């Protein structure tokens, strides 16, 4: 029995070695086994192995540290508000969703709160709802998801909570979207966050049948991308082949592309590594339209239109005519964001999706960054804000057992595309390939700047040259940037 008790106390004896050596000087070794260490009146003590020891040969047990009581949120019902989520939690569709639901139910019960993400309005009403409800000190949600451009004015008016002051957020953790947090950092303050992978953005959709009819391999863009040869030079070669007079009547019947002006010039800027507004080393906004690559990018986009590769807008058509043009196979390509897959769901022809081309083989593939911003209203006291942060931190944690599942995100995308290469090759390059350069655009955070009317629409419509329009807008934008920096 003495040997069993010695093993149980070995850790304690090591820690107290220096003291025990002093007190044991001159005593017999066996004395240590005869010291009364059991509280008075205690005769039966369970040791680590579960066997009983009597009071005669028991040793002083190491004090058991009581488990720290769980945080009690007092039954708070926390709402994460967006403009798309259902009002009730959907039934799980697979094992991971079942496990996630069980995990969330477990921590909500343990910490006495509930949390759910629901639509609190539609897209058109979200910006106003945030501002009016927060200013009335009656927020429509505890946590809001906003588009980047919707944060500029609330930030200027002090309506956003400084998340960097909350102990229950650790933004060094891998789960957070560090691009977004970087963009929402001002000095030592952080006013917005996001978790998980970014949403994939701008790329090139193409019609495989029209490629084949033009004598091109239907999967050519995939193959060029895989070999690192998907460049502006190759893109223009393909545009020439796709712009065709199919019946030799002197009129072009099929065009290479039709693009929304915003996507066309924004895409060109991304390819050239340019942006409208950036931040300098001191965290101040700067006007990046003054750099030469900005003008080069816009001029390239305009030149592609002038060369006749783009389908002219049909007379009397709506502003978004280019979507129907691609859907109905009048154009072979369109530049747009990944979410447009829903527009092509019922297309007769098969289609694919690749990243924007590289400028040349010496430059990287580039993707511009844009994600919704998660914010907390700035009206809460510190205690309430910490409770909300505690809950949202748990809500965004990876489900236990799935922390290392780096492929799980693909499952949501496969059903949206016509082939797996769009996910396994294109989206992988967009989302997880470290060689892809991310272009962070700060223009949405500068109130008073609007790329559409200020530059894009008239330039892409060939109403004015990029240089002319840039000269017109510079003073206005410099003033807005100066105000934002205050």
N, C-alpha and C positions, 0 to 999 in steps of 0.2 A: 504494500500500500504506500509506503514511503516513496518508492521509486515512481509510482504513478503520480503522486502529488508533486514530486520534484519536476517531473516533465511538464506538469501543468503550470508550474511557476517559473519555468526557465526564462521566459521572456522578461518577467519582472526582475529576476535576479541579475540578468545581464545589464538592465538599465540602472540597477542600484548597486552595481559592482563596487564602486569606489567607497560607498557608505558601508556596505556589508563587510568589506575588508577591514575597515577601521574598527567596527564594533565587534567583529569576530576575533580580533587579535587576542591570543592567549587561551581561546576556548577550544573545545574539542569539535571536530567536524560534525559529530552527531547532534550537537546542541541545536543546530539550525532546524532539525526535524522535530524538536520538542517545544518550540516556541508556540504559545497559545495565540492563535490568530483568528479564531472563530468568535463572532459576536457572542456575548453572554447569553446562555439559554439555548443556543443553536446547536443541535445534536446531529441533524441529518442534512448534509450538503451534497448536492449532485456535482460530480466532477465532469470534465469535458467529455468523457466516454459514456456518461449516463449512469455509471455505477455509483452506489452510495458509499460515503465515508462517514465514520462515527466521529463524535466530538473528540475522542481521545487522540486520534491521529490526523485530524484535519489541519489544514494550513489556512492562512488568511487568503480568501479568494480575491482576485483582481476585481475591483468595482466595475459593475456593468454600466456602460454609458447608455442612458436612455435615448431612444430614437427621438430626434428633434421633431416636435409636433409639426404637422403639415400646415402650410399656410391656408387660412380659411378666408375665402373671398366673400363670405356672407351671402351666398346665393345670387351673386351678380349674374345678370343676363347680358352678355357682351355681344354686340352686333358688329360684324365686319361688313361694311356696306359697299356694294358695287352696283353695276347696272345690267348684269347678265345672269347672275346665279338664281336658281329656283328658290322658292320660299321654304321648301322642306328638303331635308337631306335626302338625296336620291338613294334608292336601294343599291347596295354594292353589286358590281358586275363581275368581280373577280376576287381571288383570294386576298390580294393586296388591299383592295378597297374594304373587304371585310375586316382585315386586321387593323387597318387604319381607323375604321369606325369603332372597333372594340377598344383600341388604345385611347382614343379621344374620350369615349364614355368612361373609361377607367380613371383618367386624370381629372375629368370634370367632377366625378363623384368624390374622388380623394380630396380635392381642393375646394369643393362646394361652390361650383359656378357652372354656367353653360356658355357656350360660344358657338356661333354659326355665321356663315357668310351667305348673305342674301342680297338680291337686288332691292335697293331702296328707292329707285327711280329709274328712268330710262337714260340713255346716253345724253340726250339733249337737255335733260334737267339736272344732271349731276353737279355741274359747276355752280349753278345758282343755289341748289339745295345745300351744298356744303357751306357756302358763304352765309346765306341767310340764317340757317339753323345754328351755326356756330356763333355768329354775331348776336343771336338771340339767347345765347348760352343754353340752348336746348338742342344739342347735336342730334342729327337723325341717325347717327351711328357712333360707336366708340372709336372705330378705326375706319378710315375711308380709303378707297382706291380711286385715284385721280389720274387723268392724263397729265403729262408733264406740263403742258402749256397752262393747265388750270391751277398750277401751284404758284405762278409768278405773283399774282395780285394778293392772294392770301398770305404769302410769305412777306410781302412788303407791308401788309397791314397787321402783322404779328399774330396771325390766326393759327399758326402751326406750332406744335410742341417741340421743344428741343430734345430729341430722343437721346442725345449724347449724355444728358444729365440723369438718365434712368439706369439704376443698378441692374435691372432685370433684362437688359439688352447687352449682349456682348457681340459687337459687330465684327470681331476678328474671327468668329466662327465660320466654317466653310459653307454653312447653309445659306448665308446671306449673299445677295447679289451685289458684289463689291463695285461693279461699274455704276450702278444706280446710287449706291451710298456715296461714292466719290462725287457724283454729280450734285448730290444734295448736301454736301458738306460745305459750310461757310465758316472759315476759321476753325474754332474748336467745336462748333455746333453742327448737328446733323438734323435736318428737318424732314427727311423722307427715307424710306427703306423699301426693300423688296427681297423676297426669298426665292431660292431655286434658280433654274436656268432662265435666261432671257427668252422672250418670244422671238422666234426666227422672223426676220424682216424681208428686205427687198431682194428679189432675184428675178430670173427670166423663166417664164412659162413658154413652151413651144408646142406646136401642133405636129405630131409625128407623121400624120398622113401627108401634110403639105411638104414636109422635109423629103419624104420618100418620092413624091411626085416631082420635086425639083432635082432629083438625082442625088440626094444626100442620105446618109445613113440616119434612120429615125432616132438613133441613140447617140448621134454625133456629139451634141453638147455634153452628155455624160462622159463620153470617152475623152474628149478634150480636157474637161475638168479633171478627170482622174489622172491624166498624164501631165497636168500642169500647163497645158497649151491653150487653155481657154482664155484668149487675150482679145484686146480690142481689134487687132489686125485680123484674127480669125473670125471674129464677130462680123466685121464688115465684109469679109469674103462670103460669109453665109448670107448676109443681107443681099448682096448682089445676086446670088443664086436664087433667092426666094422671091425677089421682086420680078414678076413674070407677066408677059403678055401671052396667055395660054392659047389664044385662038388666032394670033398673028393679025389682029385688026388695028394694030397701032395704039391700043389702049391697054394700060396695065390692069390685069384682072386680079392678081394676088400680090399683096404687098408684104414686105418683110415684117413690119410691125406697125402698131399704133399704140401710143403711150399717153398717159396723163402727164401733163407738163410737170407737175410736182414730182412724180416718180422718175421721169426722164432726167431732169436736171439734178435731182437729189441723187439719183443713181450715178450719174457722171461725176458728181462731186465726190461721192464715196470712192469710186474707182481711182480718182486722182488724189485721194487722201485729203480732201478739202472739207470745209464746213463753213457755215455762216458766222457762228460765234464760238469762241473757245474760252478757256480760262488760262491765265498765266500762272507762273510759279507762286504768286502771292494770293491766288484764289480770286483774282479780279477778272471780270469779263473783258474780252478783247474782240475787236472786229476783224475776223479772219477773211472777209471778202476782199481785203486789201492785198492779200498774198497772191502771187502770180498763178498758182495752181487753181485758184477759184475761177478766175477768168478763163483759163485754159479748158477747164472742165465744161463750163457753160458753153463755150464756143464749140467744143467737140459735139455736144448734144445738138446744137443748132445746125451744125454742118451736116449731120446725118439726116436731118429733115430736108435741108436744101438739096441734098443729093438724090432725093426722090424715093428713099427707102420707106418712108412713112406714108400710110394711107391718108389722103386729105379728108378733113371732116365733111361728112355728107351735109348738104344744104338742109337747114331746118331741123337738124338733129339736136338732141339734148347734150349737155356738157359731158356726160359719161358714155358717149357713143362708142368709145374704143372698147368697152367691155363686150358689147354685143358683136363688134367687129371680130374680136378674137373667138368668141363663143361660136359664131356662125362661120368660122373658117375663111373670113375675108382677109385676115392677116395671119401670118405664121407665128408671130411672137408677140409677147407683151411683157413689159417690166412692171412688176407689182409685188406687193407684200404677200407673204406666205398665206395669210388668212383668206386670200381670194380663192383658195381651192374650192370653197363652197360655191363660187360662181360657176365653176366648170363641172360640178358634180353630174349634171345631166348632158354633158357634151357627147355627141356621137363619136367624135374622133378621140383617139388616145392622145395624151399630152404628158410632158415631163416638166421637171423643175430643177434648174441649176442656179448657182450663185451668179452674181454679176461677174463679167469677165475681169481678168487682171488688166492693168494698163499695158504691161508687157511682161516678159518672162523674168525680168529682174525685180519686179515689184510683187508684193504679196496679194493674195485674195483679201478683199476687204468687205466688211459688213458694218452698216451703221447701226448704232445702238439706240433703241427707244423702248422703254418699258413703262408700264403704269407705276405710279408712285403711291406707296402706302404711307399715309400720314395719320397723326393723332391730333385732334383739335387742341388748341393751346389754352383751353379754359380750365383744365382740370388742376386740382391741387396735387401736390407731390404724391400723397398717399394713394389717391385714386388712380393717378397715372401709372404708378408702380404696379397696382393690381391689374390694370389693363395690359401693361407690358408683360407681366408674369403670364397672363392667360394667352396672349398672342404669341409669346415665345414658345409655349408648349404647343400651340396650334400649328406652328410652322416647323416644329421638329420633325425629322424623318421618322417614319414608323419603325419601331424596334424590329430588327431582323432584316430590314431593307436598306440599312445605311450604306452598304457597299454595292447596291444594285444600280450600276451606272447605265444600264441599258433600259431600265423601266420606262423612261420618258418616251421611248419610241412607240410604245404600244398605243398611245393616244393619237399618233400621227399616221401610222400605217393605213388605217381605214380611209383616210382623207385623200390619199394619192392613188394614182393608177399603177404605180410600180414601186418596188421597195428601194430602188436606187435613189429616189428622191429623199428618202429618210436616211438610208445607210451611208450615202455619200454626200448629198447636198446639205441636209440638216445637220449631219455630224460636223461638217466643215464650218457651218454657221455657229453651232452652239458649243462644241467641245474641242475643236481643233485649235491648239494654242498658236499655230502658225498663221491663223487668220487674224488680220489686224482689225481691231474694233475702233470705229470712228465715233467719238462722243460729240454730239451736237448740243450746244448749250442755248441755242436760240429760243427754245420754248420757255426758258426761265427768265427771259428779258422782256418785260411788258412793254408794249408799244412797237414791237417788230413783227412783221407779218410777211413771210417770204412770198406768198402767193401774189397779192396785189403789188407788193413793193418790187418784185423782180421776176418771178417765175412765169406768170401768165403771159405778159406782154413779150417777154424774151422768146419763149418757146413758140408763141404765135407769130414770131418774126415781125412784130410791130416795132421793136427797137433792138439794137444790138446789145449784147451783154455789157459792153463797155459804156454805152450811153445810159443804160438803166442803172448801172452801178454808180455812175457819177450823180445821178438824180437822188439815189437813196442814201448815200454815205453820210450826209449831214444829219439826216433824221435818225439813222441808226446809231451814229456816234453819240447823239444826245440821249437816246434811250439807254444806251449802255452806260453812259456816265451816271444817269439817274439810278440804274440798277445797282451800280457799284457803291452807291451811298447806303 
